[in-house]
Amino acid sequence: MTIIVTGGAGFIGSNFVFHMLKTYPDYRIVCLDKLTYAGNLSTLAPVMDNPNFRFVKLDICDREGVYKLFEEEKPDIVVNFAAESHVDRSIENPEIFLQTNILGTQVLMDACRKYGITRYHQVSTDEVYGDLPLDRPDLFFTEETPIHTSSPYSSSKAGADLLVMAYYRTYGLPVTISRCSNNYGPYHFPEKLIPLMIANTLADKPLPVYYCL
Ligand SMILES: NC(=O)c1ccc[n+]([C@@H]2O[C@H](COP(=O)([O-])OP(=O)(O)OC[C@H]3O[C@@H](n4cnc5c(N)ncnc54)[C@H](O)[C@@H]3O)[C@@H](O)[C@H]2O)c1
């Protein structure tokens, strides 16, 4: 079994790489990552010498490079964690979010169609559902909740989800999508809410609070 994990030098992707190599020692895990500001190759240092692990520095938007990698590795499964994922940055500069999150997803799925896989998994976010009112703790999101995005980040993730569904319906690509809530834990990038709050608290700095009008 060979799995291509994109964005594996980031926060959740690296934890997934560690989990898979530990839980399924026979699987081959190929990590594809562009190493943007959010990617940290040193995070993967503990597994770099594992013979069942390979790291490839590559942009998921690089169609030629992605096809070459698929040809070499012939993956069974692709798990796409690679994304621009910081809401504030998406408000300042949406373009890279549309490129990576939507067009990059398209390149990966085209490669899956061309070379054949058993499953393409898209890591999405609950942010595609928008916000719940603070005074209605009885409400929650389900798979049937309508998409109601509120930032270029969540819109780009929702756009990618729709494209993934289109590849399933149009081409029969075997796909799954997960829309998790906020994660926190080891290797979390310091600009994200929980590490930022902890770091600011420790440094006696103000704690930024976000709200929607
Ligand atoms: N962190 C959360 O709480 C959370 C919650 C819900 C969903 N998600 C989703 O989970 C996924 C991973 O999130 P994260 O917090 O680990 O993100 P992260 O920013 O820590 O990591 C993203 C990784 O993707 C890589 N990357 C970015 N653009 C790339 C490109 N064009 N080609 C190849 N690699 C590229 C980066 O170098 C980095 O290593 C994202 O798709 C995100 O939308 C995250």
The ligand as an SDF file (V2000), in Angstrom:
LIG
                    3D

 44 48  0  0  0  0  0  0  0  0999 V2000
   -5.6040   23.2200   11.6790 N   0  0  0  0  0  0  0  0  0  0  0  0
   -6.9120   23.0570   11.8480 C   0  0  0  0  0  0  0  0  0  0  0  0
   -7.4450   23.1990   12.9640 O   0  0  0  0  0  0  0  0  0  0  0  0
   -7.7690   22.6250   10.6830 C   0  0  0  0  0  0  0  0  0  0  0  0
   -9.1550   22.4950   10.8890 C   0  0  0  0  0  0  0  0  0  0  0  0
   -9.9420   22.0570    9.8360 C   0  0  0  0  0  0  0  0  0  0  0  0
   -9.3510   21.7490    8.6240 C   0  0  0  0  0  0  0  0  0  0  0  0
   -8.0050   21.9000    8.4410 N   0  0  0  0  0  0  0  0  0  0  0  0
   -7.4490   21.5300    7.1250 C   0  0  0  0  0  0  0  0  0  0  0  0
   -6.4460   20.5600    7.3610 O   0  0  0  0  0  0  0  0  0  0  0  0
   -5.3910   20.7080    6.4020 C   0  0  0  0  0  0  0  0  0  0  0  0
   -4.0610   20.8320    7.1120 C   0  0  0  0  0  0  0  0  0  0  0  0
   -4.1280   21.9530    7.9970 O   0  0  0  0  0  0  0  0  0  0  0  0
   -2.8800   22.3780    8.8820 P   0  0  0  0  0  0  0  0  0  0  0  0
   -3.3990   23.1850   10.0080 O   0  0  0  0  0  0  0  0  0  0  0  0
   -2.0200   21.1970    9.1470 O   0  0  0  0  0  0  0  0  0  0  0  0
   -2.1560   23.3600    7.8560 O   0  0  0  0  0  0  0  0  0  0  0  0
   -0.6500   23.8790    7.8470 P   0  0  0  0  0  0  0  0  0  0  0  0
   -0.7250   25.2710    7.3150 O   0  0  0  0  0  0  0  0  0  0  0  0
    0.0330   23.6180    9.1550 O   0  0  0  0  0  0  0  0  0  0  0  0
    0.0500   22.9260    6.7710 O   0  0  0  0  0  0  0  0  0  0  0  0
   -0.1890   23.0360    5.4000 C   0  0  0  0  0  0  0  0  0  0  0  0
    0.9460   22.3380    4.6820 C   0  0  0  0  0  0  0  0  0  0  0  0
    0.6490   22.3880    3.2810 O   0  0  0  0  0  0  0  0  0  0  0  0
    1.8210   22.7720    2.5840 C   0  0  0  0  0  0  0  0  0  0  0  0
    1.4210   23.4390    1.3390 N   0  0  0  0  0  0  0  0  0  0  0  0
    0.8030   24.6570    1.2210 C   0  0  0  0  0  0  0  0  0  0  0  0
    0.6170   24.9320   -0.0740 N   0  0  0  0  0  0  0  0  0  0  0  0
    1.0940   23.8780   -0.7790 C   0  0  0  0  0  0  0  0  0  0  0  0
    1.1620   23.5780   -2.1560 C   0  0  0  0  0  0  0  0  0  0  0  0
    0.7160   24.4360   -3.0910 N   0  0  0  0  0  0  0  0  0  0  0  0
    1.7080   22.3890   -2.5410 N   0  0  0  0  0  0  0  0  0  0  0  0
    2.1820   21.5170   -1.6100 C   0  0  0  0  0  0  0  0  0  0  0  0
    2.1560   21.7670   -0.2910 N   0  0  0  0  0  0  0  0  0  0  0  0
    1.6160   22.9290    0.1170 C   0  0  0  0  0  0  0  0  0  0  0  0
    2.5750   23.7020    3.5390 C   0  0  0  0  0  0  0  0  0  0  0  0
    3.9590   23.7760    3.2100 O   0  0  0  0  0  0  0  0  0  0  0  0
    2.3110   23.0170    4.8790 C   0  0  0  0  0  0  0  0  0  0  0  0
    3.2990   22.0490    5.1460 O   0  0  0  0  0  0  0  0  0  0  0  0
   -5.7570   21.9260    5.5500 C   0  0  0  0  0  0  0  0  0  0  0  0
   -6.3290   21.4740    4.3580 O   0  0  0  0  0  0  0  0  0  0  0  0
   -6.7700   22.6840    6.3890 C   0  0  0  0  0  0  0  0  0  0  0  0
   -7.6730   23.3880    5.5750 O   0  0  0  0  0  0  0  0  0  0  0  0
   -7.2100   22.3410    9.4430 C   0  0  0  0  0  0  0  0  0  0  0  0
  1  2  1  0
  2  3  2  0
  2  4  1  0
  4  5  1  0
  4 44  2  0
  5  6  2  0
  6  7  1  0
  7  8  2  0
  8  9  1  0
  8 44  1  0
  9 10  1  0
  9 42  1  0
 10 11  1  0
 11 12  1  0
 11 40  1  0
 12 13  1  0
 13 14  1  0
 14 15  2  0
 14 16  1  0
 14 17  1  0
 17 18  1  0
 18 19  2  0
 18 20  1  0
 18 21  1  0
 21 22  1  0
 22 23  1  0
 23 24  1  0
 23 38  1  0
 24 25  1  0
 25 26  1  0
 25 36  1  0
 26 27  1  0
 26 35  1  0
 27 28  2  0
 28 29  1  0
 29 30  1  0
 29 35  2  0
 30 31  1  0
 30 32  2  0
 32 33  1  0
 33 34  2  0
 34 35  1  0
 36 37  1  0
 36 38  1  0
 38 39  1  0
 40 41  1  0
 40 42  1  0
 42 43  1  0
M  CHG  2   8   1  16  -1
M  END
$$$$
